[in-house]
Amino acid sequence: QNPEVAWASREAPAPPPGPSWTARTAPATAGPRPPEAAMAHVGAVREFNVKQGFGFLEADQTIDASKLEGAPEDAKVPAGQGIFVHSTSIRAGEGMVPSLESGERVRFDVQWTQKGVQAVGVVREDGEEIRPSTLHRVELKGVCCGLVDFWSESRGYGWIQCEVSRETLRMHRVPERAMDLNSMKVYVQRQDLAQNLKELSQGLPVIFNLYWDEKGLGATNITIGHGIPLDREDLNTSLQRLDKRLEKLAAASKENRQAALGSLDNIAPQAHVKLLIPKAAVGSVIGLKGQTVKKFLEESGAVRVHVDDLAKQFGVDGAQQGRARAIGVHGSFSAVAKAVNLITVALATDPEDAPGDGAPPPDQPAPRRERANWVIKFMVPHVLVPFVTGPKNEFLDKLAEKTGTKLSPEATNDIPAMGMIDVIVARGPTKGEEGREECLDILSARIAAAVGATLEPRISALSPVPKEDKGAGKGADPWAG
C-alpha cells in the first residue's frame, strides 16, 4: 500500500528557472546540532512509522536517566527497551522530511518528558545527518487536479501546481515540512504517468493521485484532466456577470423570493446541487421503499433526487469511500431550493425508540424526534468556492447575520477529490424555520447558478450527454465531469 521507491530514482536534476531538485529544502526542525559529546547514546531503530511520524529506538547499553531534568532518582532505561522518538527530533538532511528505517544504527541524546524518556537529536552513528536509502511513499486517498508547471521530456520528470490547500492536506495528516518543500509544487516522473499517457507539457491540466515522502509531495496515476482547472480569467468574468443577477435574490423579501428564484431558470437547463451527508443518514432521505424521496419530489417539484457513489465517480477503491455519501438534487432553481430544505429537515430528526412492545409495522415509517439544530453540507467545486463565499467570506457572513444561521467553508476528508471539491457547511437552530428557508434558498441557488453558468457549459461541450440520457430527469450532470 505504501511502496518504497529507490532513492536513486528521484535524483534527476532540474534545470533553471523554477524549483530545482536541490531546492527541495526546508529549515531544520530539531534546532542547532549539539556537540558530539552530548549525544552519548548509541543504538538501533526498532521501528518507525513514517505516516504517523514516530517510532522507537533501542540503546545498546542501559541509560541512567536519573540526572535528566524532572526525572525521578531511580529513572533508567535498560538496554533493548523501546525509547520513543518523534520525527521532529531527527536531524535530517536538507530538503528532507525526517524518517528512520528499522535496524538503522543511530546516535542520540535523551530528555525526560511526562511520558518518560524520549530520544532527541537523532543522527547516524557516525554523527552525520539522517539520509534514508529509500523514499517511503504515503499515498492519500482520492484524486487531485492541477496544472503542469514544468516538464523535461529528455529527463522524464517535472512539477505540477496542485489545486489543493494546506488545510486539506492537514486533514490528511501531511507533515508541514512535506508541504513546505518546493512551495507546494508536486513532483512527477514519467514512470508514474497513466498507461495511455507518455508525455506531459507545460500548462496541461491533469488529474492524479497524491502522495508524500521524505522529499515532499509527489503525483502518481497522472491523466489528462479535460477542462479542469478552467481558465481563471474567463471563469471570473462569467462569475462577475452572474453576481449581478443574484443580487436581487439576496435582497428579495420572503414573498418575492420564489419569483426571484424562478428568474434564474434561464441560466441553465436545470439547477444541480449536491449535499454531503453521513452514510448512516441516507435512510432518512430515501425512506422505507423510497417513500421519503418520492414525497420530496412531489412537494418540491424537483426532477430527481438520488444518492451518488463517490468511490465510482472519482475512481477510487470502494473501501475508501468513507463515512459520507452525496445526495444529488436536480430541477428548477425553486424546486432544488425547496428539496434542499426538505432534506435538511429530514436530517434534523432522529428515529425514536418505539414505545410499548417494539418497532412499528414494517410498512410504516418509524416515529421521529427533532434535534435542537440542523446542519447541511453543500459540495462546491473548488474553483467556485471564492465566488460562493465572497471576498474574505463577506457573502456568507452577511447571509448568516441576516438569517440567524452559521455558514463556513470547511475542509473534509470524506470526499475522495482533494483540490476538486470543497464543502460549505450551513447550520442553525431547528426552531428558526424562516431563517433556515431563506438561508438555504439563497445558498443553494448561488451554488447551482455558479455551476450552471460556468462549469456545465464547458463540461457539456467536452463530454456531450448521449441522446438516450436527455429525457426528463436525466439532464447533463456537471458533477460527473
N, C-alpha and C positions, 0 to 999 in steps of 0.2 A: 504493500500500500504506500510506503514511503521509500521508494527506491534510492539507493546510494549511487551517486554519479561520480565517476573518477575525476579527481581534481584536475588532471591534465586536460580534460575535455572542455574546461572553462577558461583556457589560457590564451584564447585568440586576442591579439592586440587590437585596439580600436583606434582608427586614425582621427586626428582633429579635423573640424571642430566637433563639439558635442562631448558628452561624457566619455572619458577613456576608461579602458579596463583598469588601469592603475588608479583612476579617480574614484573607484568604488570604495571610498574610505568613510570612516566616521570616528568621532572622538572616542578615546578610551573610556570605558565605563567604570573602571576599577581604580582610578586615581593614579598618581605617580608611582613608579616602580620603587619598592623599598630596597634597602641594602640587602645583599645576598645573605648576610649573617642572620637577617630577621626571618628568613624562610628556612627554619631549622628542621622541617619535617619532610620526609621523602616517603612516597608510597605509590599506589596504583589506583586507577579508576575502576571501581567495582561496576558501576553502571551510570549512564547519563541519558536522560530523556530530552532530546533536542526540542521537541514540540512544547513540552512543559517548561523547559529551561532550568532544570535542576537534576541533581544526581547524588551519588555517594562515592567517597574515596575510602581507601584503607591504608593506614600508616604501617610502615614496616616495623616500627617499634612503638612501645607504649608511650603515650603522650601525657606528661604531667600538666594538667590544666589548672591546678590549684593557684598558680600565680597570675592567672588571667584576671583582668578587672571584672569584678562582680561574681567570680566563680567561688563555690564553696571550697573549704580547705582540703577536702578529700576528692576533689574532682580529677578524674583521669580517664583516658581513652585507651583501652587495651589494644595491642597490635591486632589488626584484622577486623576491628569493629568499624561499622559504617560511620563516616563523618559527612554530614550534609554539606553540599556545595551548590551555590546558585550561579547562574550564568554571569551575573554582574560581578562576581568575584574571580572571574577568569581573565587573565591578561592575554587577549587575543591579538593577532597581528593586525596591521592597518587594513581597513576595508573588510572587516570580518565580524560576523555575528558569533559571539563566543560559544564554543561547544567542546565536548570531550568525547573520547572514544573508549569503550570498555577495554581494560588491560593497559591503557596508556600510562607510562611512567611520568610522575609529576612531582614537583616540589611546591610546598605551600606553608603558609602560616595559619594560625588558628585564633579565633576570638570566642568569647563566651556570650551567648545570647539567652533569651528567655527559654529557648528550647534546647539549650545545651551547647556543645562545641560545634562551631561552623568553620569550614575552611575558607580562607581569603588569600588573595594574591597568588592564585594558582598559575604556575608556569611549567614548562617542560623540565625534566630532571636536570638538564644541563643549564637551566636558568633562562633559556630563550622563551619568547612568547609562543603561546599555543598556536599551531597551524595544522589543522586536521589534514589527513591524507586523502579523505573523501569528503564530498559535499552531501549532506543529508537533506533530501527534499521533504518538505512538509506540504502536502497538497491540500488546497482548500476546496470545499465542495462548491459546486455551481460554476457559472460562466461569467466572464467579464468581457468588456468591449474596450476598444481604444484605437489609436491611430499609429501606424508605423512611423517612428520619428527618424530612424536611420536604419539602413540595411546595406551590408557589404556582400555583394554577390560572390566575390572571389574568396572571401574568408568564411562565408556562410553563417553570419550572425548579425544581430542588430539590436535595436531598442524600440520599445513600444511606450507611447504616452498613454497611461491607463486612465480610464474613466471611473476610477473607484476612489473613495475618500478615505482619509486616515481613520475617521470614526468607524467606517465599515470594517476596515482591516483590524482595528482594535477589537471589534465584536468577534472576530475570528482569531483573536489572540496572536496576532502577528507582532513580533517584537518591534519596539520603536526603532532600534538600530537597523533592522532589516528595511524599514521604511525610509530611514534617513539616507541610506546608501544610494547614490546616484539619483538623488532628488525624486524619488518615487518612480523613476523610469524602470521598465520591466525588460529584463534580458531575454533574448530569444535566439535560438540557434536552429540551423537547418534540420537537424535530426528530430526536432520537436514539432515540425510542421505536420499537418494532416497529410494522409497518403496522397490525396489528389492535389496537393499544393507543393510546388517545387521551389518557388522563389517568392520574396516579398519586394515591395517597392515603397519608397518614402511617400507618406500621405495616404497609404492604403488603409481603409477601415477593416479591422479584424475582430474576431471573437475567439476567446481562448479560455483555457483553464489556468488558474493562477496558483503558483507555489512560492515558497520562500526557502532559502537555505542560508548557509554561512556567508554568502556573498550578496545577499539581498533578494529582490523579487525576480521571479522568472515566469515564463509562459510555456505552456505545452498544449498540444492538440489545437494548433492555431489554424483557423479557417477564415475565409473572407467574410466580413460582416456587411452584407449588401445594404447600403444606405444608412448604416449605423457606425459611428455617430454622424449626425447630419451636419450640413453646412451651417455653422453657428450664426453667421451674419444673416443668411436667408431665414433661418428659424426665428431669430429675434425680430426681424422685420414683420414676419407673419404674426408673431405674438403681440407686437405693439398695436397692430391693426385690430386684433381680436380684443385687446384690453378695453378699447373704447366701446365695443359692442356689449361688453359685460358690465360696464358702469351702471347702466340702467337697472340691471338685475340686482346689483348690490344695494342700490338706493331704493328699490321698489318696496312699497308697503305690502302687508300681508294680502290685501285684496287684489293688488296688481301683480303679485309675484308669478302667478300661473301664466298670465298673459306675457310677462317678460320672459319666462321660460319658453313659451311657445314661439316667441320671436327668434329663438336660437336654432329652430329646427332646420333652417336652410343652410346652416354651417356645414352639416354633414348628413348623409342619408339616414344615419342612425347615431344615437349617442351610445357610448360604451364606457362603462365604469367597472373596475374590478376591486373587490374587497378581500382583504386577508383576514381569515377567521381561524380560531383554534380548530384542530381536527375534530375534537370532541363536540364542537358546536354545530357541525354540519347537519346533524339530525334536526336541530331547531329550525333550520332554514328549509330543509327538504320536507320534513314531516312524515307521518305514517303513510306509506304508499304514495308519497308525493303530494299529499293533500295540502300541506302548508305552502309549498311553492306554487301550486295551482291557484291558491287563494291570493297570493301576492300578485300573480299575473292578472287575475280578474279585477282586483281592486285598484291596481296601479295602471293597467293598460300597457305594461311592458310587453315586449315581443318575446323575450327569452330571459330566463334566469337559470344558470347552470353552475355546476362545480367543475373546476379545472384541475387537471392533473399536472401539477407544476413540474414533476420529475420528467414527464413525457415532453412537455412543452420546451423545457430548457435542456433536454438531452442528458440528464444525469441519472444515476442509478436510483431506482425507486426507493431503496432503503435510505437514501439521503434526503427524501422529501421532507422529513421532519414533522413538527407538531402542528403545522398550519396547512390550510387549503385556501384556494382562491375561488371566490364567487363572482361570476361574470353576470352583468346586468346590461341588457340591450333594449333599445326602444327610443321613443321621442325623449327630448330633454325633460319634460314634465313627468313623463311616465317613469323614467330612470330615477329621478329625484324622489318620487313617491315610493318606488320599490325599495330604494336605499333606506328610507325612513321605516318602512315596514320590517325590513330585515334587521335594522338596528333595534327596534322594539322587541322583536323575537329573541334577539341575542341577550337582551337585558332581563330576560326571565329564565328561571330555572325550573325543571320538573320538581314538583312537590312529592314527598313521600305519601303514598296513598293511604288514607285513613282506613281504620277497620281491619278487615281480613286480608287485604292485599291490593294488587295492582288493578287498574280499571280494565274493562273488557278489551280484548286485543284490537277491536275495530274502532276504539275511541281513543283520542289523544289523552295523555296524562295531564292532570291539573298542573298549573304552573304558578310560581310566585315571582313577584317583581323584585329586581335588585335595586339598590339605592342609587346606582349610577349606570349610565350607558356608556359604551365605548365602541368605536368602529375604526377600522384601519383601511385607508384608501391606498391602493398600489398606484404609484405615479412613475412614469418613465423618468429616468434620472435627468435627462436633458430638459424636462419641463418643470422640475421642482422649483427653480428660481422664479419662474413665472407664477406658479400656484401660490408660493409663499409671499411673493413680493419682495422688493429690496429690504434687506435686514429684517425679514419676517413681517414687514409692515402690513400686508394684506391680512394675513392670518391673525395678527394682533388686533386689528380693528374689528374683524368679524367676530373674534372671541369676545371682545369687550361689548359689542352690540348685542350678542345673543346669549351672553352669560355662560359660555362654554370655554373649554380649553382646547387649543389647537397647536400642534407642534409636529415638525418633521423629525422622524426618529430613524436610527439605524436598526436593522434587523438581520439576523442570520437565518430567518425562516424561509427566505426566498433564494433559490439557487441561481441568482443572476446578479452577482455583485457588480456594482457600477452601471447596471442597466435599469434596475427597478428599485425605487425607494418607497418609503411608507410615510404617509401623513396621518397622524392619529387625532381623532376628534373624540372628546368625552365631555360629559356633563351630568347634572342631576336628572334622574328619571322623571321627576315631577315637573321639570321645566319643558313641557311639551312644545310650546310655541317657539322657544329658543332653539330647541333641537331641530324642529322642522325648518326654520329659517336657515340655520347653520348648514344643515345637510343639503337643502335645496341649492344654496349658493355654491357650496364647496363641490358637490358632485357635478353641477353644471359647469363650473370653471374647469375642472379636470377633464370632463368629457369634451368640452369645447376645444381645449388645448390639444387633446389627442386628435379630435376630428378635423381641426383646421390645419394641423401641421404634420403629424406623423402619418395619418391614414392615407392622404393622397399620395405621398411618396412611396409608402409600402405597397399600396394597391397598384401603383404603376410598375413596381418591380416584380410583384407577385400577384398577377390578376386572379381574382376569385373564379373558379370554374363555374360554368353556366349552371350546372346542376345544384350549386350551393347558393344561388342568388334568390331563392324563394323567400317567402315571409319567414322572418325569424332566423335567417341564415345569411345575413349580410356579412361583408368583409369584417373580420375582427382584427384591428390593427395590432393587438397584443400578440397575435400569432406570428408577427414579423420579428 
